[in-house]
Amino acid sequence: MSPILDRLKRQLVVSSQAMNPRSPLRRPEILALLAEAAELGGAGGFRVDGTDVVRLLRGRTELPIIGIAKDRREGFDNYITTSIADAEALSDAGADIVAIQATTGTRPGESFAQIAAAAHRRGRLVMADIATFDEAQRAVTEGADIVATTMVGHTSQTEGAARPPLDLVRRLLAELDVPVIVEGGIWTPEHVAASFAAGAHAVVCGSAITAPDIITSRLVAAIPA
């Protein structure tokens, strides 16, 4: 196992992203600061969107960084790190791991295998963001070093699926020979504990930590009518 994966074993990875395009937190320096604050609480690594955030954070932490580049072009299903250029830029900015969406559907750029190979040429690990077992299996054959359940519930095939998807995690671990990272639907300490009990190598949590707008809306929804 690589030193980076060793360092991530049984760690909480904090995703510092602004999901709402109207969020005032979208500035790279703010997202990097949110990640730094999470490190004070014991985060063992980070997942961030964009080379500017990766570069800023790399200068402030020695913890592993998972880098992504979102490209939400209309008409395409895949939008997370969809080009060789993005994978190379994230690698050069200091990402230790490049996460690439590996779900079925249309892509605006090169194939998963081509992008993964580009990240490997830069000496980076590749994480496949998947929603189903078949997608994970295919991604491993095409170069994924890690699979993550990031896209469960975000594709038409998995809409409404339980998150965190612990049954899928158990199957991935039983049938594939790569580490599995649980990402998506992590809101409570119980979710974290259950994910590790299912065999997760690491757990990624984002909105429950770094998205005050989403946290607030969940609490507001609990106000009695």
N, C-alpha and C positions, 0 to 999 in steps of 0.2 A: 504494500500500500504506500502511496506517495506521502511525503511529509505533510503536505497541505491537508490531505484527507485524515491523517493521524491527528492533526491539530483540531480538526472539526468534529472528531468523534465525540458524541454525546454532548454537543454544544448547542446552544440556542443562537441561531443566526437571525439578525434583525434586518428586515427589509425596510430601508428608508426611502420611500417613494411618495409622491403626491399623486394620488389616483384621480382626484378631481381636477380637470383642467383649469378651474377657477380658483384653485387653492393658492393662497398667498405664500405657501411653503415651497412652491415649485423651484425656487432659486437654488442653484447648486450649493452655495455656501450654507444655506439653511439645512438642506438635506444632509450635508456632511456633518453639521453641528448636531443634528438629531442622532446620527449614528454615533458620534463621539459621546453624547450623553448616555446612549444605550450601553456603550462600553463600560461606563462607570458602574452600571448595574449588573455587569457580568456577561454581556454578550460575547460570544466566541467567534463571531464573524459577521459579515454584512453582505446584503444583496442590494445593489443600487443601479439606477438607470441612467446611462449616459456617460460619455467619456469625461466630461467636465467634473461630474461628481466623483467618479473613480479617481481622477487625478488629484483632486483636492483631498479626498479621504486617504489616499495612499501616502500623502505627505504627513498625515497626522496619526496614523495607526500602523501597527505591525500585524494586526489580525488579518486573517484571510478575507479577501473581497471577491464576491461573485458579481460579475459585471454583465449587464444586459443593455441592449439598445432597442427601444420600442419604435416601430415604424408602422403606424396605423393608416396605411394607404387604403383608400376605399376600394372594395372589390377583391380583397385578399383575406384569407382566413388566418394565416400565420403572420404575427407581427412582432415577435420577440427575437431580436438578433437574426435578421433575415438575409444578411449579406456577408461576404468575405471581408469587405472593407470595414464593416462594423466590428467583426470579430478581431481583426487586426488592430483597429483603433483602441478597442477595450483592452486588449493585451498590452499594447504599447503604453497605455495610460496607467497600467499597474494592476489590472485585475489578475487574480490568481486562477480563477475559474471563469470560463465564458459559458453562460447559460443560453441555450438555443431552443426555441420552440420546435417540438417534434411531433405535432399533431397532424392528422390527415387534413387535406384541403389544399387550397391554392397558396402559392408563395410568390412574393414580389421579386425575389432574388434567386440566388443559387440554392442548391439542395442542401439538406441537413448534412449529408456526408461531406460535401465540398466545404461548407463552413466549418465543420468540426476539424477537418484536415488542416484548414488554415490556422485555427487556434492551436492545434498540436504543433504545427511548424514554428509557432512563436513560443513553444514550451509551456502552454497552458493546458489545464484540464478542461474537459467539456461536460457540462451538465445538460441533460435532455429534459425539457419541460414537457411532460406527457399528461394525457388524460385517461388512457386505457392501457391494458397489459400489452396488446398487440403493438401499440405505438412504442412502448418501452422496449419490447423485444427487437423491433426493427431498428430503433435508435442505437441499441447496444451493438448490433451487427454493423452499423454504419459509423461507429467510433465513439459513442458516449462512454465516458468513464464513470458517470453517476447518472441516476435517473431521479427526477423529483416529480411529485404529484401536483405540481403547480396548476395545471390546466383542468383538473377535475372540476366539473360543474361549470366550466367556461366554454364548453363546446356543445354543439347540438346533440352529439351522441351521449353526453354525460350530464345534460341539463337536469337539475334537481337531485343529483347524486349526493350522498352523505359526505360531509367533510368534517374533520379529516377522514380520508378514505382508508381506514385501517385494514379492511379486508383485502383491498388492492395491494396495500403495502406488504401484507403477509404473503400474498401470491408472488409478488415481485421478488421478495427475498428467497422464496422457496425455489423459484425457477430461473432466476437470473443471477449471474455471478458478479454483480456490481453493487456498490453501496446505494441505499435508497434514502433519499431525503424527503421528509414530510413537509409539504408546503401547501397552505390553503386551509382556511377554516379554523386556524389556531386562535382561540379567544380566551382560554382559561388555563390555569395550571394543570387542571385535570386532562385537558387535551394534550398538553406537553408530556405529561407522565404516561398517558395511554399510547402516544406515538412511540416513545422510547420502549415501552413494554412490548409493542408490536415488532420491534427490531429496527426502528429508524436509526440511521447513522447520525443524523442531525435533524433539527427541526427549525423551519423558517417561520417567523412570525412578523407580520408587517402592520396591518391596520390597527390591531389591538394596542400597538405601541406608538406608532409614528403618524397616525392619521386622526388628529383631534376632531375633524369634521365628522368622520364616520363614527368615532366613539361617542360623540355628542348625540348624533342622530339615534343611536341605539338606546341611549338613556332617555332621550326625549320621547321615544316611542313607548316607554314604560309609564308615562304619565297617564293616570286614569282619565277616561273621557269625561 
